[in-house]
Amino acid sequence: MLDTDNLTAERLTFVTHLECAMTGERFEADRLHGLSRVGRPLLVRYDLEGVARHLTRDALAARPADLWRYRELLPVRRSANIVSLGRRARQ
C-alpha cells in the first residue's frame, strides 16, 4: 500500500507570499499567477523562523521521497488542491 500522507494530511504552510523577481511586487500565494506584470517569474517567500521551529530534518527524512515531502515549503495550502502523477488527493 502506498503511503499517501504527503498528499492527504493537512499541514502547516510557511509560504508567506509570492514576489516579482525584478520589482519586488508582492502577490497572494493563495491565487494562481503566471508571470508578474513586468513579465518576470514570481519567487516564493517563506516564514523561515517558522520553518526552523516546526520542521526538522528527521521529520522530512521519515516521509516518502516525493516532491510533497516538502509540502510546507510549496505554495499549496489545502490537500484537496494537490494533484500528483495522475493521483488526486482525496477531498
C-alpha positions as a printed Julia matrix, in Angstrom:
91×3 Matrix{Float64}:
   0.0    0.0     0.0
   1.27   3.46   -0.88
   1.88   5.97    1.88
  -0.17   8.96    0.73
   0.21  11.07    3.87
   2.25  13.62    1.89
  -0.79  14.11   -0.33
  -3.66  13.89    2.13
  -2.6   15.15    5.56
  -3.34  18.78    6.34
  -0.09  20.52    7.21
   1.08  23.97    8.16
   2.42  26.13    5.37
   5.33  28.51    5.7
   4.77  30.28    2.38
   4.02  33.94    3.13
   3.65  35.36   -0.38
   4.99  35.44   -3.93
   7.25  38.24   -5.13
   8.27  39.58   -8.55
  11.91  38.74   -9.22
  12.51  42.2   -10.72
  10.33  44.73   -8.91
   9.63  43.08   -5.55
   5.88  43.48   -6.07
   4.01  41.12   -3.74
   1.32  38.66   -4.82
  -1.0   36.44   -2.79
   0.24  32.88   -2.5
  -3.33  31.53   -2.49
  -4.08  32.51   -6.08
  -2.91  31.14   -9.39
  -0.5   33.52  -11.13
   1.63  33.46  -14.23
   4.42  35.97  -14.63
   4.47  39.32  -12.86
   3.17  42.48  -14.55
   6.67  43.08  -15.97
   6.95  39.53  -17.31
   9.23  38.13  -14.62
   8.87  34.91  -12.63
   7.38  35.0    -9.17
   9.57  33.88   -6.3
   8.13  32.09   -3.28
   8.87  33.77    0.07
   8.8   31.96    3.41
   8.48  32.37    7.16
  11.94  30.92    7.76
  11.75  31.24   11.54
   8.55  29.17   11.47
  10.25  26.55    9.32
  13.16  26.32   11.77
  10.77  25.91   14.74
   8.41  23.31   13.25
  10.13  21.31   10.52
  13.08  19.08   11.35
  15.43  17.17    9.08
  14.4   13.95   10.79
  10.71  14.62   10.09
  11.47  15.25    6.41
  13.66  12.15    6.15
  10.87   9.98    7.58
   8.43  10.98    4.83
   8.08   9.25    1.47
  10.67  10.51   -1.04
   8.48  12.57   -3.33
   8.01  16.25   -4.11
   5.27  16.55   -1.5
   7.75  15.63    1.25
   8.44  19.38    1.28
   4.79  20.41    1.27
   5.11  23.07    3.95
   7.51  24.85    1.57
   5.32  24.62   -1.54
   2.65  27.19   -2.42
  -0.27  24.76   -1.98
  -2.29  25.32    1.16
  -5.06  22.68    1.01
  -4.51  18.98    0.46
  -7.64  18.92   -1.76
  -5.7   21.02   -4.31
  -2.84  18.55   -4.7
  -2.51  16.58   -7.91
   0.43  14.2    -8.22
   1.17  11.96  -11.23
  -2.42  11.2   -12.01
  -3.45  10.76   -8.39
  -5.54  13.42   -6.78
  -5.66  13.67   -3.01
  -8.99  12.68   -1.51
 -11.34  15.53   -0.74
